Amino acid sequence: MSKIKVGIIFGGNSKEHEISLLSASNVMAAMDLDRYEVVGLGIDKTGKWYIYSGSKDRIKDGTWLEDKDNLTSDVNLFQHPVINDIQVFFPVLHGPNGEDGAVQGLLRLLNKPFVGCDVLASAVGMDKVICKRIFRDAGIPQGPFMDTDHNQWEKDPNGFIESVQRDIGYPCFVKPANMGSSVGITKAHNRQELIDGIKDALTYDRKILVEANIDCREIECAVLGNEEPKASVLGEIIPSKEFYDYQSKYEDGDKSTLIIPAQLPEETTTQIRKYAIDAFRAIDGRGLSRVDFFVERSTGEVFINEINTLPGFTNISMYPKLWEKTGTNYHDLIVELIELALDRSW
């Protein structure tokens, strides 16, 4: 049987570049080399593309660009023979220009199948503001939120602050609309922290979101599939800090506690798994997503937080861990994701 040629895309020019390298090296390590021929496609922090045929360990430690003997820098994505021969792409990218529909649109233009959500779902899933509006229309419960953009903020910062204080209150969370891995998120306990958080978030994106603080448990669910998606067992994150920020995820990973399966009433578990599939379908998801929820401690009420259409595959990432506890190991998960990409109607 001839091998399927898989193009693993990694790196990128977002602030989540290093997370992509960790994820991609893990995906490569899990791939069955009797079944697949792996082609590495790296993107540096300026957005330049390379073909990389060297060690996955050099991807992991970030030194792949120094491995000149295994690096092809003159890459025309539409004409290079190596890229033309790739049968399916696996974008292992995070953040803007990676999981927001940009690369997915490029792969569409190449007329090649790829792992994960298509252009629409990727773009919607990346934009927290648009996503919340879609979830609201789909009847999926969520906590109070407000949004603004750079132009509106510059025109009337006091008006927005007063609206947040009146309708949401403190503490609250400030987030860039289009970032992942908790990049740029701050928790505001007063007016000045709110102002500082908004200014910081606007350095990452032109749109920002302010959400109410909910005294809650943080629950995650993995979704896998195309027209008939399935939901994993649930996992709970107990962060090492006040909230599950970038440092808690990737620098203090051994200090944050992951509990799989999450210890919840059966009714709540069933409800969350249903909401996860509802959210996936609401954005027209394909392939995979991780859906994050809050369960309010005092009432047990469930709120959707966000959907991640291209979740991490690092050693501490929840998506593969959730499927492993559901009964699908890392190796089989990669196989299924590639098969889902090849089986889709393009």
ZAMIKOL-549087 format. One record per atom (N, C-alpha, C): atom name; x, y, z. Coordinates in steps of 0.2 Angstrom, whole numbers. Each point is the difference from the previous one (the first is absolute). Example, Ala and Ser with C-alpha at 12.3 -4.5 7.8 and 13.67 -1.06 7.14 Angstrom:
REM ZAMIKOL-549087
   lumdren      px      py      pz
         N      66     -28      39
        CA      -4       6       0
         C       4       6       0
         N      -2       5      -4
        CA       4       6       1
         C      -4       5       3
REM end
This chain:
REM ZAMIKOL-549087
   lumdren      px      py      pz
         N       4      -6       0
        CA      -4       6       0
         C       4       6       0
         N      -1       5      -5
        CA       4       6       0
         C      -2       4       6
         N       5       4       2
        CA      -1       5       6
         C      -3       6      -2
         N      -4       2       5
        CA      -4       7      -1
         C       5       5       2
         N       1       5      -5
        CA       5       6       1
         C      -4       5       4
         N       2       2       6
        CA      -3       4       5
         C       4       6       1
         N      -2       6      -1
        CA       4       6       1
         C      -2       3       7
         N       5       0       4
        CA      -1       3       7
         C       2       7       0
         N      -5       5       1
        CA       2       7       0
         C       1       2       7
         N       5       4       1
        CA       2       2       7
         C       3       7       0
         N       0       3       6
        CA       3       6       1
         C      -5       6       0
         N       1       4      -5
        CA      -4       6      -1
         C       2       6       3
         N      -3       6      -2
        CA       2       6       2
         C      -5       3       6
         N      -3      -4       3
        CA      -4       2       6
         C       4      -1       6
         N      -3       3       6
        CA       4       0       6
         C      -1      -7       3
         N      -3      -5      -3
        CA       0      -7       2
         C       5      -5      -4
         N       5       3      -3
        CA       4      -3      -4
         C       4      -6       3
         N       2       1       6
        CA       4      -5       4
         C      -5      -6       2
         N      -6       2       1
        CA      -5      -6       2
         C      -1      -4      -6
         N      -1       3      -6
        CA       0      -4      -6
         C       6      -5      -1
         N       6       2       2
        CA       5      -4      -1
         C       0      -6       4
         N      -2       1       7
        CA      -1      -5       4
         C      -6      -5      -2
         N      -5       2      -2
        CA      -6      -4      -3
         C       3      -4      -6
         N       3       4      -5
        CA       2      -4      -6
         C       5      -5       1
         N       5       1       5
        CA       4      -6       1
         C      -3      -6       3
         N      -5       1       4
        CA      -4      -5       3
         C      -4      -4      -5
         N      -3       4      -5
        CA      -4      -3      -5
         C       4      -4      -4
         N       6       2      -2
        CA       5      -4      -4
         C       2      -6       3
         N       1       1       7
        CA       3      -6       4
         C      -6      -6       0
         N      -6       2      -1
        CA      -5      -5       1
         C      -2      -3      -7
         N       2       3      -5
        CA      -2      -3      -7
         C       3      -6      -1
         N      -4      -5      -3
        CA       2      -6      -3
         C       4       0      -6
         N       7       0       0
        CA       4       1      -6
         C      -1      -6      -5
         N      -3      -5       2
        CA      -1      -6      -5
         C      -6       2      -4
         N      -4       5       3
        CA      -7       2      -4
         C       1       7      -3
         N       4       4       3
        CA       1       7      -2
         C       7       2      -2
         N       1       4      -5
        CA       6       4      -1
         C      -1       7       2
         N       4       2       5
        CA      -1       7       3
         C       4       5      -4
         N      -3       5      -2
        CA       4       6      -3
         C      -1       6       5
         N       5       3       3
        CA       0       5       4
         C       0       7      -4
         N      -5       4       2
        CA      -1       7      -3
         C       0       5       5
         N       6       3       1
        CA       1       5       6
         C      -1       7      -3
         N      -3       4       5
        CA      -1       7      -1
         C       3       4       5
         N       5       4      -2
        CA       4       4       5
         C      -5       6       3
         N       3       4       4
        CA      -4       5       4
         C      -1       6      -5
         N       3       0      -6
        CA      -1       6      -4
         C      -6      -3      -5
         N      -1      -6       0
        CA      -5      -3      -5
         C       3      -3      -6
         N       6      -1       0
        CA       3      -3      -6
         C       0      -8       1
         N      -2      -4      -6
        CA      -1      -7       1
         C       7      -3      -2
         N       1      -6       3
        CA       5      -5      -2
         C      -2      -7       0
         N       4      -4      -4
        CA      -1      -7       1
         C       5      -3       4
         N      -2      -3       5
        CA       5      -3       5
         C       0      -7       1
         N       6      -4      -2
        CA       0      -7       0
         C       5      -2       6
         N       1       4       5
        CA       5      -2       5
         C      -4      -3       6
         N       3       0       6
        CA      -3      -4       6
         C      -5       4       3
         N      -5      -4       2
        CA      -6       3       4
         C       2       3       7
         N       6      -2       2
        CA       3       3       6
         C       2       7      -1
         N       3       1      -6
        CA       2       7      -1
         C      -6       5      -1
         N      -6      -3      -2
        CA      -6       4       0
         C      -2       1       7
         N       0      -5       4
        CA      -2       1       7
         C       4       5       4
         N       7       0      -1
        CA       4       5       4
         C       1       7      -4
         N      -4       1      -6
        CA       1       6      -3
         C       6       1      -4
         N       4      -5      -1
        CA       6       1      -4
         C       0      -2      -7
         N      -6      -2      -3
        CA      -1      -2      -7
         C       3       4      -5
         N      -1       7       1
        CA       2       5      -5
         C       8       0      -1
         N       4      -3       6
        CA       7       0      -1
         C       2      -6      -3
         N      -4      -5      -1
        CA       2      -6      -4
         C       0       0      -7
         N       5       4      -3
        CA       0       2      -7
         C       0      -6      -5
         N       3      -5       2
        CA       0      -6      -4
         C      -6      -3      -2
         N      -5       1       5
        CA      -7      -3      -1
         C      -5       5      -1
         N       2       6      -3
        CA      -5       6       0
         C       0       2      -8
         N      -6       0      -3
        CA      -1       3      -6
         C      -4       7       1
         N       4       5      -2
        CA      -3       7       1
         C      -4       3      -6
         N       2      -2      -6
        CA      -3       2      -6
         C      -6      -4      -2
         N      -6       2       4
        CA      -6      -4      -1
         C      -6       4      -3
         N      -2      -3      -6
        CA      -6       3      -3
         C      -5      -5       1
         N      -5       2       5
        CA      -5      -4       2
         C      -5      -3      -6
         N       0       3      -5
        CA      -4      -2      -6
         C       3      -4      -5
         N       7       0       0
        CA       4      -3      -5
         C       5      -5       2
         N       2       0       7
        CA       5      -4       2
         C      -2      -8      -1
         N       4      -4      -3
        CA      -2      -7      -1
         C      -1      -4       7
         N       4       2       5
        CA      -1      -4       6
         C      -7       2       3
         N      -2       6       0
        CA      -7       2       2
         C      -6      -3      -4
         N       2       0      -7
        CA      -5      -2      -4
         C      -2      -8       1
         N       5      -3       2
        CA      -1      -8       2
         C      -3      -1       6
         N      -1       5       5
        CA      -3      -1       6
         C      -8      -2      -1
         N      -2      -5       3
        CA      -7      -2      -1
         C      -5       3       5
         N       3       1       6
        CA      -4       3       6
         C       4       5       4
         N      -3       5       2
        CA       4       5       5
         C      -3      -1       7
         N       5       1       5
        CA      -2       0       7
         C       3       7       2
         N      -4       5       1
        CA       2       6       3
         C       1       0       7
         N       6       0       3
        CA       0       0       7
         C       3       7       2
         N      -5       4      -1
        CA       1       8       1
         C      -5       2       5
         N       2       6       4
        CA      -4       3       5
         C       0       7      -1
         N      -5       3       1
        CA      -1       8       0
         C      -1       2      -7
         N       0       7       0
        CA      -1       3      -7
         C       4      -2      -5
         N      -2      -1      -6
        CA       3      -2      -6
         C       2      -8       0
         N      -3      -3       5
        CA       1      -7       1
         C      -7      -4       1
         N      -4       2       4
        CA      -6      -3       2
         C      -6       4      -2
         N       1       6      -3
        CA      -5       5      -1
         C      -3      -1      -7
         N       1      -5      -4
        CA      -3       0      -7
         C       5       2      -5
         N       6       4       2
        CA       4       2      -5
         C       4      -6      -4
         N       3      -4       4
        CA       4      -6      -3
         C      -5      -5      -3
         N      -6       0       3
        CA      -5      -5      -3
         C      -3       2      -7
         N       0       7       0
        CA      -2       3      -7
         C       6      -2      -5
         N       6       1       2
        CA       6      -1      -4
         C      -1      -8      -3
         N      -1      -4       5
        CA       0      -7      -2
         C      -6      -2      -4
         N      -5       4       0
        CA      -6      -1      -4
         C       2       2      -7
         N       4       6      -1
        CA       2       2      -6
         C       5      -5      -3
         N       4      -4       4
        CA       4      -5      -3
         C      -4      -6      -2
         N      -6       0       2
        CA      -5      -6      -2
         C       2      -6       4
         N       2       0       6
        CA       3      -5       4
         C      -4      -1       6
         N      -2      -6       2
        CA      -3      -2       7
         C       4       2       5
         N      -3       2       6
        CA       4       1       6
         C      -4      -2       6
         N       4      -1       6
        CA      -3      -2       6
         C      -3       7       3
         N      -5      -1       3
        CA      -3       5       4
         C      -6       4      -3
         N      -2       5       3
        CA      -6       4      -3
         C       2       4      -6
         N      -6       1      -4
        CA       1       4      -6
         C       1       7       1
         N       0       4      -5
        CA       1       7       1
         C      -5       4       4
         N      -6      -1      -1
        CA      -5       3       4
         C       0      -2       7
         N       0      -6       2
        CA       0      -2       7
         C       7       2       4
         N       5       0      -4
        CA       7       2       3
         C      -1       8       1
         N      -2       4      -4
        CA      -1       7       1
         C      -4       2       5
         N      -6      -3       1
        CA      -5       1       5
         C       3      -2       7
         N       3      -6       0
        CA       2      -3       6
         C       6       4       3
         N       3       4      -4
        CA       6       4       2
         C      -3       7       3
         N      -5       2      -2
        CA      -3       6       2
         C      -5      -1       5
         N       2       2       6
        CA      -4      -1       6
         C      -6       4       0
         N       0       6      -2
        CA      -6       4      -1
         C      -5      -3      -4
         N       2      -2      -6
        CA      -5      -3      -5
         C      -2      -7       2
         N       4      -3       3
        CA      -2      -7       3
         C      -5       1       5
         N       1       4       5
        CA      -5       1       5
         C      -7       2      -3
         N       0       4      -5
        CA      -7       1      -3
         C      -3      -6      -3
         N       4      -4      -3
        CA      -3      -6      -3
         C      -2      -5       5
         N       4      -1       5
        CA      -2      -4       6
         C      -7       2       3
         N      -1       7       0
        CA      -6       3       3
         C      -6      -2      -4
         N       1       1      -7
        CA      -5      -2      -5
         C      -2      -8       1
         N       5      -4       1
        CA      -1      -7       0
         C      -3      -2       7
         N      -1       5       5
        CA      -3      -2       6
         C       5      -4       5
         N       6       1      -1
        CA       5      -2       5
         C       2       5       5
         N      -2      -2       7
        CA       1       5       5
         C       7       3       1
         N       1       6       1
        CA       7       3       1
         C      -1       6       5
         N       6       2       3
        CA       0       5       5
         C      -1       7      -3
         N      -1       5       4
        CA      -1       7      -3
         C       7       2      -3
         N      -1       4      -6
        CA       6       2      -3
         C      -1       7      -3
         N       5       4      -2
        CA       0       6      -4
         C       6       0      -4
         N      -1       3      -6
        CA       6       1      -4
         C       1       7      -3
         N       6       2      -2
        CA       1       6      -3
         C       6      -1      -5
         N       1       5      -4
        CA       6       0      -4
         C       4       6       1
         N       6       0      -4
        CA       5       6       2
         C      -3       7      -2
         N      -4       0      -5
        CA      -3       7      -2
         C      -5       2       5
         N      -5      -5       2
        CA      -5       2       5
         C       3       2       7
         N       6      -4       2
        CA       3       2       6
         C       3       7       0
         N       3       1      -6
        CA       4       7       0
         C      -5       6       0
         N      -6      -2      -3
        CA      -6       6       0
         C      -3       1       7
         N      -1      -6       4
        CA      -3       1       6
         C       2      -5       5
         N       6       0       3
        CA       2      -5       5
         C      -4       0       6
         N      -2       6       2
        CA      -3       1       7
         C      -7      -3      -1
         N      -3       1      -6
        CA      -7      -3      -1
         C       0      -8       1
         N       5      -3      -3
        CA       1      -7       0
         C       1      -3       7
         N       5       4       3
        CA       2      -2       7
         C      -7       0       4
         N      -3       5       0
        CA      -7       1       4
         C      -5      -6      -2
         N       0      -1      -6
        CA      -5      -6      -2
         C       3      -6       3
         N       6      -2       0
        CA       3      -6       3
         C      -2       0       7
         N       2       6       4
        CA      -1       0       7
         C      -8      -1       2
         N      -4       3      -4
        CA      -7      -1       1
         C      -3      -7      -2
         N       2      -3      -5
        CA      -3      -6      -3
         C       4      -6       2
         N       6       0       1
        CA       4      -6       2
         C       3       0       6
         N       3       6       2
        CA       3       1       7
         C       7      -3       0
         N       3       0       7
        CA       6      -3       1
         C       0      -6       5
         N       5      -4      -1
        CA       5      -1      -5
         C      -3      -2      -7
         N       4       2      -5
        CA      -2      -2      -7
         C       6      -2      -4
         N      -1      -4      -5
        CA       6      -2      -4
         C       0       4      -7
         N       6       2      -2
        CA       1       4      -6
         C       4      -4      -5
         N      -3      -1      -6
        CA       3      -5      -5
         C       1       4      -7
         N       5      -2      -3
        CA       0       2      -8
         C      -5      -4      -3
         N      -3       2      -5
        CA      -5      -4      -4
         C       3      -6      -3
         N       6       1      -3
        CA       3      -5      -5
         C       7      -2       3
         N       0      -3       6
        CA       6      -3       2
         C      -2      -7       3
         N       5      -4       1
        CA      -1      -6       3
         C       5      -1       6
         N       0      -6       3
        CA       5      -2       5
         C       0       5       6
         N      -6       3       1
        CA       0       5       5
         C       4       6       0
         N       3       1      -6
        CA       5       6      -2
         C      -4       6       1
         N       2       5       4
        CA      -3       7       0
         C      -6       0       5
         N      -1      -5       4
        CA      -6       0       4
         C       2       3       7
         N      -4       5       3
        CA       2       2       7
         C      -7       0       4
         N       1       0       6
        CA      -6       0       5
         C       0       7       3
         N      -5       4       0
        CA       0       6       2
         C      -5       0       7
         N       3       3       5
        CA      -4       1       6
         C      -2       7       2
         N       2       5      -4
        CA      -2       7       1
         C       0       3      -7
         N      -2       7       0
        CA       0       4      -6
         C       7       0      -3
         N       5       2       4
        CA       7       0      -3
         C       2      -6      -3
         N      -1      -6       3
        CA       2      -6      -3
         C      -4      -2      -6
         N      -6       3       0
        CA      -4      -1      -6
         C       3       4      -6
         N       1       6       1
        CA       3       4      -5
         C       7      -3      -3
         N       4      -2       5
        CA       7      -3      -2
         C      -1      -6      -4
         N      -5      -4       2
        CA      -1      -6      -3
         C      -3       1      -7
         N      -4       5      -1
        CA      -3       1      -7
         C       6       3      -4
         N       4       4       2
        CA       5       3      -4
         C       5      -6      -2
         N       1      -4       5
        CA       5      -6      -2
         C      -3      -4      -5
         N      -7      -2       1
        CA      -3      -5      -5
         C       0       3      -7
         N      -1       7       0
        CA       0       3      -7
         C       7       0      -3
         N       5      -1       3
        CA       7      -1      -3
         C       0      -7      -4
         N      -5      -4       2
        CA       0      -7      -4
         C      -5       0      -5
         N      -5       4       0
        CA      -6       0      -4
         C      -3       6       0
         N      -4       2      -6
        CA      -4       6       0
         C      -6      -1       4
         N      -3      -6       1
        CA      -6      -1       4
         C       2      -3       7
         N      -4       1       5
        CA       1      -3       6
         C      -7      -2       3
         N       1      -4       5
        CA      -6      -3       3
         C       1       1       8
         N      -6       2       3
        CA       0       0       8
         C      -5      -5       2
         N       2      -4       4
        CA      -5      -5       3
         C       0       0       7
         N      -6      -2       3
        CA      -2       0       7
         C       5      -6       3
         N       2       1       6
        CA       3      -5       4
         C      -5      -5       3
         N       1      -6      -1
        CA      -5      -5       2
         C       4      -4       5
         N      -3      -1       6
        CA       4      -5       5
         C      -2      -7      -3
         N       5      -3      -3
        CA      -2      -6      -4
         C       6      -5       0
         N      -2      -6      -2
        CA       4      -5      -2
         C       1       0      -7
         N       7      -1      -3
        CA       1       1      -7
         C       0      -7      -3
         N      -4      -1      -5
        CA      -1      -7      -2
         C       1       0      -8
         N       3      -5      -3
        CA       2       0      -7
         C      -3      -7      -3
         N      -2       1      -6
        CA      -2      -6      -4
         C       3       0      -7
         N       2      -6      -2
        CA       3       0      -7
         C      -6      -3      -5
         N       0       3      -6
        CA      -4      -2      -5
         C       4      -3      -6
         N      -3      -5      -3
        CA       4      -4      -5
         C      -6      -2      -5
         N       1       2      -7
        CA      -4      -3      -5
         C      -2       6      -5
         N      -4      -3      -5
        CA      -2       5      -5
         C      -8       1       1
         N      -4      -4      -4
        CA      -7       1       0
         C      -3      -3       6
         N       3      -5       3
        CA      -2      -3       6
         C       5       0       6
         N       1       6       2
        CA       6       1       5
         C      -2      -4       7
         N       5      -1       3
        CA       0      -4       7
         C       3       4       5
         N      -2       0       6
        CA       3       4       6
         C       4      -5       5
         N       5       2       2
        CA       5      -4       5
         C      -3       0       7
         N       3      -3       4
        CA      -1       1       7
         C       2       7       2
         N      -2       2       6
        CA       2       7       2
         C       6       1       4
         N       3       5       0
        CA       6       1       4
         C      -1       7       4
         N       3       0       6
        CA       0       6       4
         C       7       3       1
         N       1       6      -1
        CA       6       4       1
         C       0       3       7
         N       4      -1       4
        CA       1       4       7
         C       7       4      -1
         N      -1       6      -2
        CA       6       4      -2
         C       5       1       6
         N       6       1      -1
        CA       5       1       5
         C       0       8       2
         N      -4       4      -4
        CA       0       7       2
         C      -7       2       0
         N      -2       7       1
        CA      -7       2       1
         C      -4      -2      -6
         N       3       0      -6
        CA      -4      -3      -6
         C       5      -4      -4
         N      -3      -3      -5
        CA       4      -5      -4
         C       3       5      -6
         N       6       3       1
        CA       3       5      -5
         C       5      -4      -3
         N       4       4      -5
        CA       5      -3      -4
         C       5      -4       4
         N       2       4       6
        CA       5      -3       4
         C      -2      -7       3
         N      -6       0       3
        CA      -3      -6       3
         C       0      -6      -5
         N      -2       2      -6
        CA       0      -5      -6
         C       6      -3      -2
         N       5       4      -1
        CA       6      -2      -3
         C       7       0       4
         N       0       4       5
        CA       6       1       4
         C      -1      -3       7
         N      -6      -1       3
        CA      -2      -3       6
         C      -4      -6      -1
         N       1      -3      -6
        CA      -4      -6      -1
         C       0      -5       5
         N       5      -1       3
        CA       1      -6       6
         C      -4       3       6
         N      -1       6       1
        CA      -4       3       6
         C      -7       0      -1
         N      -3       1      -6
        CA      -7       0      -1
         C      -2      -7       0
         N      -6      -2       3
        CA      -2      -6       0
         C      -6      -2      -5
         N       1      -5      -3
        CA      -5      -3      -5
         C      -3      -6       2
         N      -7       0       1
        CA      -4      -5       2
         C      -4      -3      -5
         N       2      -6      -2
        CA      -4      -4      -6
         C      -2      -7       2
         N      -6      -1       0
        CA      -6       4      -1
         C      -2       5       5
         N      -3       5      -2
        CA      -2       5       5
         C      -6      -3       5
         N       1       1       6
        CA      -5      -3       5
         C      -6       5       0
         N      -5      -1      -4
        CA      -6       4       0
         C      -6      -5       0
         N      -6       3       2
        CA      -6      -4      -1
         C      -1      -3      -7
         N      -3      -6      -1
        CA      -1      -2      -6
         C      -4       4      -5
         N      -5       3       3
        CA      -5       5      -4
         C       5       6      -3
         N       4       3       5
        CA       4       5      -3
         C       5      -2      -5
         N       3      -6       1
        CA       5      -3      -5
         C      -4       0      -7
         N      -6      -3       0
        CA      -4      -1      -6
         C      -1       6      -3
         N      -2       5       4
        CA      -2       7      -3
         C       6       3      -3
         N       6       0       3
        CA       6       3      -3
         C       2      -3      -6
         N       0      -7       0
        CA       2      -3      -7
         C      -5       1      -5
         N      -6       1       1
        CA      -5       2      -5
         C       1       7      -2
         N       2       5       5
        CA       1       7      -2
         C       7       0      -5
         N       4      -4       2
        CA       7       0      -4
         C      -2      -2      -7
         N      -4      -5      -1
        CA      -2      -2      -7
         C      -4       6      -3
         N      -5       3       4
        CA      -4       5      -3
         C       5       6      -2
         N       5       2       4
        CA       4       5      -2
         C       4      -1      -6
         N       3      -6      -1
        CA       3      -3      -6
         C      -4       1      -6
         N      -6      -2       1
        CA      -5       0      -6
         C      -2       8      -2
         N       0       4       5
        CA      -2       7       0
         C       5       3      -5
         N       6      -1       1
        CA       5       3      -4
         C       2      -4      -7
         N      -4      -5      -1
        CA       1      -4      -6
         C       7      -4       1
         N       2      -2       6
        CA       6      -3       1
         C       1      -7      -4
         N       7      -1      -1
        CA       2      -6      -3
         C       6      -3       3
         N       1      -6       1
        CA       6      -3       2
         C       1       0       7
         N       2       6       3
        CA       1       0       7
         C      -1       7       3
         N      -2       0       7
        CA       0       6       4
         C       0      -2       7
         N       2       5       4
        CA       0      -1       7
         C      -5       5       3
         N      -5      -2       4
        CA      -5       5       2
         C       1       1       8
         N       0       6       2
        CA       2       2       7
         C      -7       3       3
         N      -1      -3       6
        CA      -6       2       4
         C       2       2       7
         N      -5       4       3
        CA       0       2       7
         C      -6      -4       3
         N       1      -3       6
        CA      -5      -2       4
         C       0       4       7
         N      -5       4       1
        CA      -1       4       6
         C       0      -4       6
         N       4       2       5
        CA       1      -4       6
         C      -7       0       4
         N      -3       5       1
        CA      -6       1       4
         C      -6      -3      -3
         N      -1       0      -6
        CA      -6      -2      -3
         C       1      -6      -5
         N       6      -2      -2
        CA       1      -5      -5
         C      -2       1      -7
         N      -2       7      -1
        CA      -2       2      -7
         C       6       0      -4
         N      -1      -2      -7
        CA       5      -1      -5
         C       0       6      -4
         N       6       3      -2
        CA       1       5      -5
         C       6      -2      -4
         N      -1       1      -7
        CA       5      -1      -5
         C       5       6       1
         N       6      -1       0
        CA       5       5       0
         C       3       1      -7
         N       3      -5      -4
        CA       2       1      -7
         C       1      -6      -3
         N       1       0      -7
        CA       2      -6      -4
         C       7       1      -3
         N       4      -5       0
        CA       6       1      -3
         C       1      -5      -6
         N       0       2      -6
        CA      -1      -4      -6
         C       7      -4      -1
         N       5       2       3
        CA       7      -3      -2
         C       4       0       7
         N      -3      -5       5
        CA       3       0       6
         C       7      -3       0
         N       4       2       6
        CA       7      -2       0
         C       1      -8       0
         N       6      -2      -2
        CA       2      -7       1
         C       6      -1       4
         N       1       5       4
        CA       6      -1       4
         C       0      -5       5
         N       5      -2       4
        CA       0      -5       5
         C      -6       1       6
         N      -2       7       1
        CA      -4       1       5
         C      -7       2      -3
         N      -1       0      -6
        CA      -6       2      -3
         C      -6      -5       1
         N      -6       3       1
        CA      -6      -3       2
         C      -3      -4      -5
         N       0       2      -6
        CA      -3      -3      -6
         C       2      -8       0
         N       6      -1      -1
        CA       2      -7      -1
         C      -1      -4       7
         N       1       3       5
        CA      -1      -3       7
         C      -7      -2       1
         N      -5       4      -2
        CA      -7      -2       0
         C      -1      -6      -4
         N       2       0      -6
        CA      -1      -6      -4
         C       3      -6       2
         N       6       1       3
        CA       3      -6       3
         C      -4      -3       5
         N      -3       4       5
        CA      -4      -3       5
         C      -7      -2      -3
         N      -2       2      -6
        CA      -6      -2      -3
         C       1      -7      -3
         N       7      -2      -2
        CA       1      -6      -3
         C       4       0      -6
         N       2       6      -3
        CA       3       1      -6
         C       7       3       2
         N       5      -4      -1
        CA       7       2       2
         C       3       5      -6
         N       5       3       2
        CA       3       6      -4
         C       1      -3      -7
         N       3      -5      -1
        CA       2      -3      -7
         C      -7      -1      -4
         N      -5      -3       3
        CA      -6      -1      -3
         C      -4       6      -2
         N       1       5       5
        CA      -3       7      -1
         C       2       3      -6
         N       7       0      -1
        CA       3       3      -6
         C      -3      -3      -6
         N       0      -7       0
        CA      -3      -4      -6
         C      -7       2      -2
         N      -4       1       6
        CA      -7       2      -2
         C      -1       7      -2
         N       4       4       2
        CA       0       7      -2
         C       2       1      -8
         N       5      -4      -2
        CA       2       0      -7
         C      -6      -3      -4
         N      -2      -6       3
        CA      -6      -3      -4
         C      -6       4      -1
         N      -1       4       5
        CA      -6       5       0
         C       1       5      -5
         N       6       2      -1
        CA       2       5      -5
         C      -1      -3      -7
         N       3      -6      -1
        CA      -1      -3      -6
         C      -7      -2      -2
         N      -4      -1       5
        CA      -7      -3      -2
         C      -5       6      -1
         N       2       6       1
        CA      -4       6       0
         C      -2       1      -8
         N      -5       3      -1
        CA      -2       2      -7
         C       2       7      -1
         N       5       1      -4
        CA       3       6      -1
         C      -3       3      -6
REM end
